[in-house]
Amino acid sequence: MISLGELHDAVVSFRDDAADWCEGRSPWVRALLLAYLVYAGLRHLFDAFWVSWFSAITLAFHELGHIVMLPFGQTAHLLGGSLAQVLVPLAAGLYLVLRQRDHFGLAVCLAWMSFAEYEMATYMADASREQLPMVGFTEHPIHDWSALFTQWRVLNYCDEIAITVRGLALVTWALAVSWGGWLLWRMTPFRGR
């Protein structure tokens, strides 16, 4: 088990590596991207049906998740789409920061993950109503979360579960834009060293 001191040292080391990475990099184009991530996060927060630039790729990974999990049974198949749409952005962010040392890429991927979480929450909230248009490989696709919540006997709590997931999305988004903002501040030449 990791101690608090070891965790503190790891966080400080990560922060110092990010600060070193920022040296000599330009914040200006990244600032435009971060502005969009802030805008998109606020739109998702206040409009459950809003879709961002990331929505199409999120949907593609959602459907791919169903295909990948198909051999593991009905529950895994239904859950696979939502797991993929959230875990792919996280995996991409970890790849960027750990393999390519791209700290801003991590911030972008965390924001994408939050948008995927918002969209998943909207899908969850629709479980008892089944009003959202479905995408799938059959003429009558199954509503993943309606089937899962019915199986787990929590369909009556779909709104509460969705609110919890939206809260998680908000935390993920706030972390992403805070990290991105700190990186931009570190890149700014006139920040006063």
N, C-alpha and C positions, 0 to 999 in steps of 0.2 A: 504494500500500500504506500502511496506517495504521501509524504509529509507536507505540512503547510509551508515549511521553509523551501522544500524542493519545488513546490508549485509556484511560490513567489519567484524563485530563481528562474524557472522556466518562462514565466510571464515577462520578467525583466529582460531576459535574453531575447525573447521574441520581439519585444518592443525595441530593443537596441538594434536588432537586425533590421527591423523595418525602418528605423531612423537612418541607418547606414544605406539602405536601399534607396531612400528618398534623395540622397545627396546627388546633385547634378541633374535630377529629372525635372521636367517641366510639368507644372500643375494645370496648365490652362485647358488643354483638351480634356483632361481627366475631370476638370471642374464642370465642364458642360455635361459630361456623362453623369457625374454625381448629382447635378441639378435635376437631370431627368429622373434619377433614382429617387430623389426626394419627392419630386412631383408625383411619380408613379405610386410610391408608397402612400402618399396622402390620398390619392385618388382611390386606391384599394381600401384604405381605411374608412373612407366616407361613402363608398359605392361598392357594394358587394358584387355587382355584376360588371364592373369596369374591367377591361382587359388591357394589358400592357404589351409592349413590343415583345416581351418574353413569352406571351401566352401560347403562341403557335408551337414553339419548341417545347414548351412544357407539356402541351397536349400530345405531341409526338412521343416524348419519353413516357408519358402516362400509358399510351397505347402499347408501346414497346414493353413496358413493365408487365402488362397483362400477358403478352406473348411469352416472355421469359419465364414467368411463374406458372404458366399453364400446366407443365408436367407435375407440379407439386400439389395438385388438388384444387377444389373449387374455392376454398377460403383464401389460399395463397394467390390464386388467379385473380380474384376480386380485389384483394388488398395490394397486389403487385403494381397496379397502375398508380395508385396514390403514393406508395412507397417510392417508386421510381421517380415520380415528378418532384419529390422532395429530396431524395438522396442523390440524384444526379447533379443538381447544382452544388450540393455540399461536397461531393466527390471532386467535381471540377475545381471548386475553390481550394480544396486541400491539395490537389495536384498542382495548381498554379503556385501556391505558396511554398509547398515542400519540394517540388521538383524544378520549378522555374524561378523560384524566389520572387514571385510577382505578388506583392502585398496588396496592391490596388485591385488586382484580379480577384483576390479573396473577397474584398469588399463588394465587388460587383456580383460575384456568385452568391454571397450571402443575401444580397438584396433580391436576386432572382429566386433564391430559396424562399424568402419571405413572400414573394408574389405567388409562388406555387402553393405555399401554405394558405394564403388568402383564398385562392381558387379552390383548394381542397375544402376549406371551411364552407364556402358557398355550396359546394357539391354535397357536403354533409348536411347542411341545413335544409336542403331540398329532399332529403331522404324520405320524409313522411308525406311529401306533396308530389314528388316525381314530376315536376313541371319543366325542368331544364331539358333542352334538346340533347339527346344522347348521340354519341358517336361510337361506332363499333363495327365489327366485321360481320354482323348478322342484320337481318331486317328489323328485328326487335331486340336491341341490346339491353342487357340487364343493368339496372341502376346499382352500381357497386355498393354504395353506402346504404341504400335501402335494404339490399339483401344482407349485408354484413350486420347492420344494426338490428334487423329482424332476427337473424341467427343468434346474435348476442343478447337479444331481448332488451335492447336499449333504444328502440325506435322512437319511443315517446320522449326521449331526452336528446334528440338530434339537434335541437336548437341550442341547448346548453353545451353540448360537446362542440358544436361549431363556434360558439362564442369563445370557448377555451382555446380552440385552435387559432382563432383570429387574434387572441391575446398573445399566443406564442409567435404568430406572424409579426405582430407589432414589435415584440421584443427583438426578434431576428432582424427586422428592418432597421430598428433604432441602432442596434449593434453595427450593422453594415454601414449605415451612413455616418455614424460616429467615427468608425475606423477609417472610412474613406476621407472624411473631413480632417481627421488628425493627420493622415498621410499627406493630404494637399497642403495643410498648414506647414508640415515639415519640409515640403518641396519649395514653398514660397521663399524667394530670395530675400525679401524685405521683412521677414518675420522677427528680426532682431535676435541675433545669436547670442 
